[in-house]
Amino acid sequence: MNQFHAKAVFERGAWRARVRYVHKADYIELPEPYGTKAEAEIAALRHQEHHINSTLTGFRADFDLQSEIEKVFGKGRQIEVETKRKRA
């Protein structure tokens, strides 16, 4: 399913935090072991929140939408637009 999910599992004698993203099929396990289930769940949720709120992959600060449009569609031509006046 395409859902985010964060959980804690007891494995190898400690609680482990796991996170699943919509674009990944398997869970990602955080490397640190935790003493309690609550600590592991909080760590998983914080990791997930950081991922969701981080900068998008491929984001460029110098991205110019107008030049990208012109690359695809060409320069184009000016079109005169007539506006109607509001009634008094």
C-alpha positions as CSV (number, residue, x, y, z in Angstrom):
1,M,0.0,0.0,0.0
2,N,1.1,3.5,-0.6
3,Q,1.2,4.8,2.9
4,F,3.6,6.3,5.3
5,H,4.0,4.3,8.5
6,A,6.2,4.4,11.6
7,K,6.4,1.7,14.2
8,A,8.5,0.1,16.9
9,V,9.4,-3.6,17.0
10,F,11.2,-5.6,19.7
11,E,14.1,-7.3,18.0
12,R,17.6,-8.5,19.1
13,G,16.9,-7.6,22.7
14,A,16.0,-3.9,22.2
15,W,13.2,-1.8,20.7
16,R,13.9,-0.7,17.1
17,A,12.3,2.1,15.2
18,R,11.1,1.5,11.6
19,V,9.7,3.8,9.0
20,R,8.0,3.1,5.7
21,Y,7.7,5.7,2.9
22,V,5.2,5.7,0.1
23,H,7.9,5.3,-2.5
24,K,9.6,2.4,-0.8
25,A,8.3,-1.2,-0.4
26,D,10.1,-2.1,2.7
27,Y,10.6,-0.5,6.1
28,I,13.8,1.4,6.9
29,E,15.2,0.5,10.3
30,L,16.9,3.3,12.3
31,P,20.3,2.2,13.5
32,E,19.9,3.1,17.2
33,P,18.3,0.6,19.7
34,Y,15.9,2.1,22.2
35,G,15.1,1.1,25.8
36,T,11.3,1.4,25.5
37,K,8.6,1.0,22.9
38,A,7.6,4.7,23.4
39,E,11.1,6.0,22.7
40,A,11.4,3.9,19.5
41,E,8.0,5.1,18.2
42,I,8.8,8.7,18.9
43,A,12.1,8.3,17.1
44,A,10.4,6.7,14.1
45,L,7.7,9.5,14.0
46,R,10.3,12.2,14.3
47,H,12.4,10.6,11.5
48,Q,9.3,10.4,9.3
49,E,8.3,14.0,10.1
50,H,11.8,15.2,9.1
51,H,11.6,13.3,5.8
52,I,8.2,14.7,4.9
53,N,9.2,18.3,5.8
54,S,12.7,18.2,4.2
55,T,13.6,19.8,0.8
56,L,12.2,18.0,-2.2
57,T,14.7,15.9,-4.1
58,G,15.8,17.6,-7.3
59,F,14.8,21.1,-6.0
60,R,17.0,23.8,-7.5
61,A,17.0,27.3,-6.2
62,D,18.0,28.7,-9.6
63,F,15.1,27.0,-11.4
64,D,13.4,29.4,-13.8
65,L,10.0,28.2,-14.9
66,Q,9.7,30.6,-17.8
67,S,12.9,29.4,-19.4
68,E,11.9,25.8,-18.9
69,I,8.5,26.4,-20.6
70,E,10.2,28.2,-23.5
71,K,12.5,25.2,-24.0
72,V,9.5,22.9,-24.4
73,F,7.1,25.1,-26.3
74,G,9.3,27.7,-27.9
75,K,9.3,31.5,-27.5
76,G,5.7,32.0,-28.6
77,R,4.1,35.3,-29.6
78,Q,2.4,38.2,-27.8
79,I,-1.4,38.1,-27.8
80,E,-3.4,41.3,-27.2
81,V,-6.1,40.8,-24.6
82,E,-9.1,43.1,-24.5
83,T,-10.7,43.7,-21.1
84,K,-14.3,44.6,-20.5
85,R,-15.2,47.6,-18.4
86,K,-17.2,47.2,-15.2
87,R,-20.7,48.5,-15.2
88,A,-21.4,51.5,-13.1
